[in-house]
């Protein structure tokens, strides 16, 4: 049990070091913002138009294919959101 207490104390000390350094805090916040799923979010109508624009009339395409196309444009996407836009149950 002493090892657990030592580890917790070490963690507290490290956390204080991190939050006491503005440069580190800024770097971590920038990293979190970059990783956020909301970073590249766009209004629903814009997203829907993007999806529709990726599908050629009469084309047989899977939801996964559409997601891959959206992601290849540097935008985030999911099977669920594409299914919702296209009206296909997931």
Helices and strands as residue ranges (DSSP letters): H 2-19, H 22-35, H 44-53, H 63-72, H 79-86
